[in-house]
Amino acid sequence: MNAYKKKKYDEAFPLLYQLARWGEKDCQWTLGLMYYEGKGVSENVLEAYAWMKTAAESGIRDWEDTVERLHKSLPDQHKDYVDQYADEYIRLYGMEATGVRCEDEGGGGRSGVRSRRIECHRPISINQSMVHLTPPVKIPTD
């Protein structure tokens, strides 16, 4: 993310792409933004929507709201295709596929209250016990 923050998008893209495929939600979101804004890649609303929708399954309301607004802005004749495309990304890189779990730090989950932060992590199996990767990915939502 340092390269992205330094606006070195050509450097940031390959790393973000790999991490996004591993299920890292903040990387999925950032990759979606890069596609949407054409930063380091050709502008591509289809790729942007697919990555953003995959990231939004984390439950971050701002992300969910942005994905909904983007979907509403699409021409009606393309919405089915875009939804199918995004669903395939979720199947391949979503929480179920990658084992990533996201929780509200306050324990409230998706209770209808905006959380300040959502924590996402991927459990790994060691000797048949579940251990969380450290440090967990902390995604700011404000």
N, C-alpha and C positions, 0 to 999 in steps of 0.2 A: 504493500500500500504506500510505502514511502515514495516510490517512483511516481505513482499516481498523484500523490499530494504535491510532488515537485513538478507536476505537469509533464513528466517524461512518459507520455502515453505509449510510445512505441516499446519502451522497456517494461512498462507495467502490464501491457496486454497479455503476453505469454504466461506470466506468473498468475495473474488474475484468472485467466482462462483455465489453467490447470487446477487451481484451488477451487474454482467454481464447479468444475466437474467432480471434485471430491466432496461437494456439498457445502462448502463454506458460504454461508448466507450473505455476509457482507460483500464477499467477492462476486457472488452472483449478481447482487444489486448493482455494484459498481460496474461490472461488465455490461449490464443492461444499460446503464447511463452512458457508457462509452459508445455503445452502438446507437443509442438514441441521439446523442449529440455529435456523433462522428469524430470522437476523440481517439486518435490512434488507429482507427478502423474506418471503413466506409460506413456512412450513416445507413442503418438498416432497422426499420421499425419492427419487422417480424422478429429478428434476433433480440432486439431490445425487449419486446414484450415477453418473449419466451423466458429470458433470463430473469426479468423483473418478476414475472408471475411465479417462477420457481423460488425466488428469494422470498416473496411475500407469503409463502406457505408457513413461514416462521411465526406469523401472527402479528407482525409489526403493523400497526394500523395505518401509519402514514404510507407505508409501502402498499398495503392493500388498497388504500384510497387512490393512490397514484395509478396503480394497475387498472382499477375500475374506470378512472377518468380516461386513461389511454385507450382502453377497450371501447368505451362509448364514442371516442373520437374516430374510430375506424369506420370505413365504409361498410354498410350492412352486408354487402355481397362477399366481403372478405372475412367476416367474423368467424364463421364456422372453421375455415381453414386455419386461421390464426389460433383459435382455441385448440384445434387438434395438434398443431405444431407445438404449442406451449405444453399441452398435456404430455406429449412425448418427452419433452425436456424434464418435466416433473417425474415421469416414469424412470428416466435415466439418471437424473441428478438430484432428485428431490429427497426429502427427509427419509422416506421409507427405503429408497434405493441405497442411500449412503449411510444410513444409521444415525444421522444427525438428529438431535433432539433439542428443542428450544423451549425455554421456560421463562416466565416472568420472574425477575429476581425477587419480587415481593410475594411470589407464590400464587398470584392471582390468575396466571395464564391469560386466556382470552375472555375474561369475565366482563368485558364491556368498558373497562376503565383503561385509559391510556397508561401504559407503563413507561417509566423513564428509561428503562433498559431491559432488554431481553437477552438472556444468556443462551448461547447455542454450543453444543459439544457433541462429540462423537464417541460413544463408548467403544472400548476395544476389549477383546477377550484375552485374558492371560490366565492360563491354568484353570479354565472354566469359571473364572470369576470376572465380574464386570468392573472395569476401572475407567474413570473418565480421563480423557486427555487433559493435560495441564499445560499452559493455562487455558481455561475455556475462552472461546471467542465471545467478546462482549460487544454488542451492537448498540450504539447509541440511537435512540429513537426521537431525539429532539433536534 
